[in-house]
Structures are given as structure tokens and as C-alpha cells.
Amino acid sequence: MTIEEQVLQKLRGMPPEKQNEVLNFVALLESKIEMEKPHRSLLRLWTDLNVEITEEDIAETRREVWADLSRASNL
């Protein structure tokens, strides 16, 4: 008997509220698996596009965003 069959057999013998707990536990395990997946770097995604972003570009964007936020908070 496979693990899946064993789990199903035990699950079928449980009351509905316990079956729901099992379902919630499975959802928790799925979320943990999703979190363990490696994240893809944006830099690698841009490699084929020949996009060059410098530290100065990032600093300038930060200055612009903070300036916009400052103006918005003064309204």
C-alpha cells in the first residue's frame, strides 16, 4: 500500500472536524514548500535585455521617490 493510500485510509476513518485539521496541515506544508523555492534574481531576468542599472540610477530614483513622498505629506 502506498503512502497516499495509507493516508486516505486513515483520513476516511476520521470525523469531519479532524479531516479539516488534516487539510489545514497540508495547506501549511504546501506554503512551507513554496517558501523554500529559490527566488530568481531580477538581475538575471534582465540579462537578455541589456539593461544597465547603476548605483547612481538607484540613488536618483530614491531621491525622486522621497521628494514625491515629502510633497504628498505636505498636502
C-alpha positions as CSV (number, residue, x, y, z in Angstrom):
1,M,0.0,0.0,0.0
2,T,1.4,3.4,-1.0
3,I,1.7,6.3,1.4
4,E,-1.1,8.1,-0.4
5,E,-3.4,5.1,0.1
6,Q,-2.4,4.8,3.8
7,V,-3.2,8.5,4.4
8,L,-6.5,8.2,2.6
9,Q,-7.5,5.2,4.6
10,K,-6.7,6.9,7.9
11,L,-8.3,10.1,6.7
12,R,-11.6,8.4,5.8
13,G,-11.8,7.0,9.4
14,M,-11.6,10.4,11.0
15,P,-14.6,12.7,11.9
16,P,-15.1,15.7,9.6
17,E,-13.5,18.2,12.0
18,K,-10.3,16.1,12.2
19,Q,-10.3,15.8,8.4
20,N,-10.4,19.6,8.2
21,E,-7.4,19.8,10.6
22,V,-5.5,17.5,8.2
23,L,-6.5,19.7,5.3
24,N,-5.2,22.8,7.1
25,F,-2.0,21.0,7.9
26,V,-1.5,20.0,4.3
27,A,-2.0,23.7,3.3
28,L,0.7,24.7,5.8
29,L,3.1,22.1,4.4
30,E,2.4,23.4,0.9
31,S,3.1,27.0,1.9
32,K,6.4,25.9,3.5
33,I,7.4,24.2,0.3
34,E,6.6,27.3,-1.7
35,M,8.7,29.4,0.6
36,E,11.7,27.1,0.2
37,K,11.8,27.6,-3.6
38,P,14.7,29.8,-4.6
39,H,13.9,33.3,-5.7
40,R,15.0,34.4,-9.1
41,S,17.2,37.4,-9.2
42,L,15.9,40.4,-11.2
43,L,19.4,40.9,-12.5
44,R,19.3,37.5,-14.2
45,L,15.9,38.3,-15.6
46,W,17.3,41.5,-17.2
47,T,20.4,39.8,-18.7
48,D,18.9,39.3,-22.1
49,L,17.5,42.8,-22.2
50,N,20.9,44.5,-21.9
51,V,19.6,46.8,-19.1
52,E,22.3,48.6,-17.1
53,I,21.3,50.0,-13.8
54,T,24.0,51.8,-11.8
55,E,24.2,52.7,-8.2
56,E,23.7,56.3,-9.2
57,D,20.4,55.3,-11.1
58,I,19.2,53.7,-7.9
59,A,20.2,56.7,-5.7
60,E,18.5,59.2,-8.1
61,T,15.3,57.1,-8.0
62,R,15.4,57.1,-4.2
63,R,15.8,60.9,-4.1
64,E,12.8,61.3,-6.5
65,V,10.6,58.9,-4.5
66,W,11.5,60.6,-1.2
67,A,10.9,64.0,-2.7
68,D,7.5,62.9,-4.0
69,L,6.6,61.4,-0.6
70,S,7.6,64.6,1.1
71,R,5.4,66.7,-1.2
72,A,2.5,64.4,-0.8
73,S,2.7,64.5,3.0
74,N,2.6,68.3,2.9
75,L,-0.7,68.4,1.1
